[in-house]
Amino acid sequence: MKKFLEVIEENPELKEKLRALGEKPAVSAIIALAAQYGMTLTEADFAAPKGELSEDELEAVAGGNEEGDCLIWEENPYAWWK
């Protein structure tokens, strides 16, 4: 998932294709799109992490990052949606 999120940020065409899927696309649609770009994702990649947040995650939720974004999970499947 992390690699896929990096590719999204670097590839405007992929980012547009994801936006075209809608605000809350089906996981299967994202998996299929990732496969078109040679990446393998599973439904487990989209599951929310279990357990407590780390100190870094808590800090990001409380204060956001340098860009002013508030990040709950480092590997948020909808991080590209801005």
Secondary structure, DSSP 8 states (H G I E B T S, - for coil): -HHHHHHHHH-HHHHHHHHHT-SS--HHHHHHHHHHTT----GGGGS---S---HHHHHHHHH--TTS---S-TT-TTTT--
